[in-house]
């Protein structure tokens, strides 16, 4: 069977399995094992396992549970909720202000956690009811949560970047540095879009009522509440970019910083730690299955000549590089 037919079968199988509800990690692993058995027989299983072992030997992956643990501590410590409240106070009565603040808070949450799903859930619990209460357009409100919540993919410390860097053997520090600019640019475009839409159609995003406007004491309390998030972000990104610590070491520092914040806020307890560890294990377990499936599929596809086939297809198209990038996306 030619590589062209194998490629089509792999793609069709993945789409079919995901369409019927099989998780992505299990889908990719099942397809890779099937392809290995059909192409090489029983020895194909050894090829798949060797690829997986090679990736899971990499020390950098230890950063993933640390960052997930840090995010869970900050969520249960109330830091994220107070962060949004503080930004709402500092934003004043600007039209569309709560939506703009939601995007801004999502950038800070992304820099504190790196988890897309958790950030979207958190914003949905905190910001969405506030926007609905003020009469914001339903579609605009939900779109803001989904779009800004996904910024954690780009803005360091991104769990996706760590997994990609380990899998593709690329410097994670360079990925973090490269993702910061585009992530902040995308967030700025979101905020500009929201502000422009609110100016053109005020009914989409009403301003805060005058009685809810900021006062002097509330502003001072809001500024004080920003200290904890900035401390955690600095402890992680500052140590990476200054060269003091590697990504894995910075993740451990961030976890300790989150514990210190929870302790100072008197939110640290046995029950909180137990629930945090449980949620961390569940989240990291799902990430591990994704890595397992992706690495095994990519590995077996490359062995049967898939990378050479795709390279030949792209070179044969003779397209503009931007069109090639769009095709890949």
C-alpha positions as CSV (number, residue, x, y, z in Angstrom):
1,X,0.0,0.0,0.0
2,X,1.4,3.4,-1.0
3,X,2.1,6.2,1.4
4,X,-0.6,8.3,-0.2
5,X,-3.3,5.8,0.7
6,X,-1.8,5.3,4.2
7,X,-1.9,9.1,4.8
8,X,-5.6,9.3,3.8
9,X,-6.5,6.3,5.9
10,X,-4.8,7.8,9.0
11,X,-6.5,11.1,8.6
12,X,-9.9,9.5,8.0
13,X,-9.5,7.2,11.0
14,X,-8.6,10.1,13.3
15,X,-11.6,12.1,12.2
16,X,-13.9,9.1,12.5
17,X,-12.7,8.2,16.0
18,X,-13.0,11.8,17.3
19,X,-16.4,12.1,15.7
20,X,-17.7,9.1,17.6
21,X,-16.4,10.6,20.9
22,X,-13.0,8.8,21.4
23,X,-10.6,11.1,23.2
24,X,-7.8,12.6,21.1
25,X,-5.0,10.8,23.0
26,X,-6.7,7.4,22.6
27,X,-7.5,8.1,19.0
28,X,-3.9,8.9,18.0
29,X,-2.5,6.0,20.0
30,X,-5.0,3.5,18.5
31,X,-4.3,4.7,14.9
32,X,-0.5,4.5,15.5
33,X,-0.7,1.0,16.9
34,X,-2.9,-0.2,14.1
35,X,-0.6,1.4,11.5
36,X,2.5,-0.2,13.1
37,X,0.9,-3.6,13.2
38,X,-0.4,-3.5,9.6
39,X,3.0,-2.3,8.3
40,X,5.5,-4.2,10.4
41,X,3.6,-6.8,12.4
42,X,4.4,-7.4,16.0
43,X,7.9,-5.7,15.8
44,X,6.0,-2.5,15.0
45,X,4.9,-2.3,18.6
46,X,8.6,-2.1,19.6
47,X,9.0,0.9,17.3
48,X,6.1,2.7,18.9
49,X,7.2,2.1,22.4
50,X,10.8,3.1,21.7
51,X,9.6,6.5,20.4
52,X,7.5,7.1,23.5
53,X,10.2,6.1,25.9
54,X,12.6,8.5,24.2
55,X,10.3,11.5,24.8
56,X,9.2,10.6,28.4
57,X,12.9,10.4,29.4
58,X,13.2,14.2,28.9
59,X,13.5,16.0,32.2
60,X,11.7,19.2,30.9
61,X,8.3,17.4,31.0
62,X,8.5,17.7,34.8
63,X,7.5,21.3,34.4
64,X,4.0,20.4,33.3
65,X,2.8,19.0,36.7
66,X,4.4,22.0,38.5
67,X,2.6,24.6,36.4
68,X,-0.7,22.7,36.7
69,X,-0.3,22.5,40.4
70,X,0.5,26.3,40.5
71,X,-2.6,27.1,38.5
72,X,-4.8,25.0,40.8
73,X,-3.4,26.6,44.0
74,X,-4.0,30.1,42.6
75,X,-7.6,29.2,41.6
76,X,-8.5,27.8,45.0
77,X,-6.7,30.6,46.8
78,X,-9.1,33.1,45.3
79,X,-6.3,35.0,43.5
80,X,-7.9,34.8,40.1
81,X,-11.3,36.0,41.3
82,X,-9.8,39.0,43.2
83,X,-7.7,39.8,40.1
84,X,-10.8,40.2,38.0
85,X,-12.6,42.3,40.7
86,X,-9.5,44.6,40.9
87,X,-9.4,45.1,37.2
88,X,-13.1,45.9,37.1
89,X,-12.6,48.6,39.7
90,X,-9.5,50.1,38.1
91,X,-11.2,50.1,34.7
92,X,-13.9,52.5,35.8
93,X,-17.0,53.2,33.8
94,X,-15.5,52.8,30.3
95,X,-18.0,51.4,27.8
96,X,-17.2,47.8,27.2
97,X,-14.8,48.0,30.2
98,X,-15.7,44.6,31.7
99,X,-15.1,42.9,28.4
100,X,-11.7,44.6,27.9
101,X,-10.8,43.8,31.5
102,X,-11.7,40.2,30.9
103,X,-9.1,40.0,28.1
104,X,-6.5,41.8,30.3
105,X,-7.2,39.4,33.1
106,X,-6.9,36.4,30.8
107,X,-3.4,37.6,29.8
108,X,-2.4,37.6,33.5
109,X,-4.0,34.3,34.2
110,X,-2.2,32.8,31.1
111,X,1.1,34.0,32.5
112,X,0.2,32.4,35.9
113,X,-1.1,29.1,34.7
114,X,-0.5,28.1,31.0
115,X,-3.7,25.9,30.9
116,X,-6.2,26.7,28.3
117,X,-9.2,24.7,29.6
118,X,-8.8,25.8,33.2
119,X,-8.6,29.5,32.2
120,X,-11.7,29.4,30.1
121,X,-13.7,27.7,32.9
122,X,-12.4,30.2,35.4
123,X,-13.3,33.2,33.2
124,X,-16.7,31.7,32.5
125,X,-17.4,31.4,36.2
126,X,-16.1,34.9,37.1
127,X,-16.6,37.2,34.1
128,X,-19.5,35.8,32.2
129,X,-22.2,36.3,34.9
130,X,-20.9,39.9,35.4
131,X,-21.3,40.7,31.7
132,X,-24.7,39.1,31.6
133,X,-25.8,41.1,34.6
134,X,-24.7,44.4,33.0
135,X,-26.7,43.5,29.8
136,X,-23.8,42.6,27.5
137,X,-24.6,40.9,24.2
138,X,-24.7,37.1,24.8
139,X,-22.7,36.2,21.7
140,X,-20.1,38.8,22.3
141,X,-19.7,37.8,25.9
142,X,-19.2,34.1,25.2
143,X,-16.9,34.9,22.3
144,X,-14.7,37.0,24.5
145,X,-14.4,34.2,27.1
146,X,-13.4,31.6,24.4
147,X,-11.0,33.8,22.5
148,X,-9.2,35.4,25.4
149,X,-9.1,32.1,27.3
150,X,-7.2,30.5,24.5
151,X,-4.4,33.0,24.9
152,X,-2.8,30.6,27.3
153,X,-1.6,28.6,24.3
154,X,0.7,31.5,23.2
155,X,1.6,33.4,26.4
156,X,4.2,31.7,28.6
157,X,4.3,29.5,30.5
158,X,2.3,27.5,28.0
159,X,1.8,23.8,28.7
160,X,1.2,23.4,24.9
161,X,4.6,24.9,24.2
162,X,6.3,22.6,26.7
163,X,4.8,19.5,25.2
164,X,5.6,20.7,21.7
165,X,9.2,21.6,22.6
166,X,9.8,18.2,24.2
167,X,8.2,16.4,21.2
168,X,9.9,18.4,18.5
169,X,13.2,18.8,20.3
170,X,13.0,22.6,20.3
171,X,14.2,25.0,23.0
172,X,11.3,25.7,25.3
173,X,12.8,29.0,26.5
174,X,13.0,30.1,22.8
175,X,9.3,29.1,22.3
176,X,8.3,31.1,25.4
177,X,10.2,34.1,24.2
178,X,8.7,33.8,20.7
179,X,5.1,33.4,22.0
180,X,5.1,36.5,24.2
181,X,4.9,39.1,21.4
182,X,2.2,37.4,19.3
183,X,0.2,36.6,22.4
184,X,0.2,40.2,23.6
185,X,-0.5,41.5,20.1
186,X,-3.5,39.2,19.8
187,X,-4.8,40.3,23.2
188,X,-4.4,44.0,22.1
189,X,-6.3,43.3,18.9
190,X,-9.1,41.7,21.0
191,X,-9.3,44.7,23.3
192,X,-9.3,47.2,20.4
193,X,-12.1,45.2,18.6
194,X,-14.2,45.2,21.8
195,X,-13.7,48.9,22.4
196,X,-14.5,49.8,18.8
197,X,-17.7,47.6,18.7
198,X,-18.9,49.1,22.0
199,X,-18.4,52.6,20.6
200,X,-20.2,51.9,17.4
201,X,-23.0,50.0,19.1
202,X,-23.3,50.9,22.8
203,X,-26.1,48.4,23.4
204,X,-23.6,45.5,22.9
205,X,-21.5,46.5,26.0
206,X,-23.1,48.9,28.4
207,X,-20.9,50.9,30.9
208,X,-21.0,50.2,34.6
209,X,-23.8,51.9,36.6
210,X,-22.6,55.1,38.3
211,X,-23.1,53.6,41.8
212,X,-20.7,50.8,40.9
213,X,-17.9,53.2,39.8
214,X,-14.6,53.2,41.5
215,X,-13.8,55.2,44.7
216,X,-10.5,56.0,46.3
217,X,-10.4,53.3,48.9
218,X,-11.7,50.7,46.4
219,X,-8.9,51.7,44.0
220,X,-6.3,51.3,46.6
221,X,-7.6,47.9,47.6
222,X,-7.6,46.9,43.9
223,X,-4.0,47.9,43.4
224,X,-3.0,46.0,46.5
225,X,-4.8,42.8,45.2
226,X,-2.5,42.9,42.0
227,X,0.6,42.3,44.1
228,X,0.1,38.5,44.4
229,X,-0.4,37.8,40.7
230,X,2.5,40.0,39.7
231,X,4.7,38.2,42.3
232,X,3.9,34.8,40.9
233,X,4.4,35.9,37.3
234,X,7.8,37.5,38.1
235,X,8.9,34.4,40.1
236,X,8.3,32.3,37.0
237,X,9.1,34.4,33.9
238,X,11.7,36.6,35.6
239,X,13.8,33.6,36.6
240,X,13.6,32.1,33.0
241,X,14.4,35.3,31.1
242,X,17.1,36.4,33.4
243,X,18.8,33.0,33.0
244,X,18.7,32.2,36.8
245,X,16.6,29.0,36.3
246,X,15.6,26.6,33.6
247,X,11.9,26.1,32.6
248,X,11.6,23.1,35.0
249,X,13.2,25.0,37.9
250,X,11.1,28.0,37.2
251,X,8.0,25.9,37.3
252,X,9.0,24.6,40.8
253,X,9.7,28.2,41.9
254,X,6.2,29.2,40.6
255,X,4.6,26.4,42.5
256,X,6.3,27.5,45.7
257,X,5.3,31.1,45.1
258,X,1.7,30.1,44.7
259,X,1.8,28.1,48.0
260,X,3.4,31.1,49.7
261,X,0.6,33.4,48.3
262,X,-2.1,31.0,49.5
263,X,-0.4,30.8,53.0
264,X,-0.2,34.5,53.4
265,X,-3.9,34.8,52.3
266,X,-4.8,32.1,54.9
267,X,-6.3,29.9,52.3
268,X,-3.8,27.0,52.7
269,X,-5.4,23.9,54.3
270,X,-5.2,20.2,54.1
271,X,-8.4,19.9,52.1
272,X,-7.1,22.5,49.6
273,X,-3.8,20.7,49.1
274,X,-5.6,17.3,48.7
275,X,-8.0,18.7,46.1
276,X,-5.2,20.5,44.3
277,X,-3.1,17.3,44.1
278,X,-6.1,15.3,42.8
279,X,-7.0,17.9,40.1
280,X,-3.3,18.1,39.1
281,X,-3.0,14.3,38.7
282,X,-6.2,14.3,36.5
283,X,-5.0,17.2,34.3
284,X,-1.5,15.9,33.9
285,X,-2.8,12.4,33.2
286,X,-4.8,13.7,30.3
287,X,-1.8,15.7,29.0
288,X,0.4,12.6,29.2
289,X,-2.1,10.6,27.1
290,X,-2.1,13.3,24.5
291,X,1.7,13.3,24.4
292,X,1.7,9.5,24.2
293,X,-0.6,9.4,21.3
294,X,0.9,12.2,19.4
295,X,4.5,11.0,19.7
296,X,3.6,7.4,18.8
297,X,1.6,8.5,15.7
298,X,4.3,11.0,14.5
299,X,7.0,8.4,15.1
300,X,5.4,5.6,13.2
301,X,4.3,7.9,10.3
302,X,7.9,9.2,9.9
303,X,9.2,5.6,9.9
304,X,6.9,4.6,7.0
305,X,8.0,7.6,5.0
306,X,5.3,10.1,5.9
307,X,7.6,13.1,6.5
308,X,9.4,12.6,3.1
309,X,6.0,12.3,1.4
310,X,4.6,15.5,2.9
311,X,7.8,17.4,2.2
312,X,7.6,16.3,-1.5
313,X,4.0,17.4,-1.7
314,X,4.7,20.8,-0.3
315,X,7.8,21.3,-2.5
316,X,5.8,20.2,-5.5
317,X,3.1,22.7,-5.0
318,X,5.3,25.7,-5.8
319,X,3.1,28.0,-3.8
320,X,3.9,31.2,-2.0
321,X,5.2,30.4,1.6
322,X,2.1,32.1,3.2
323,X,-0.2,29.8,1.2
324,X,1.8,26.8,2.4
325,X,1.4,28.0,6.0
326,X,-2.4,28.4,5.5
327,X,-2.6,24.9,4.0
328,X,-0.7,23.5,7.0
329,X,-3.0,25.3,9.4
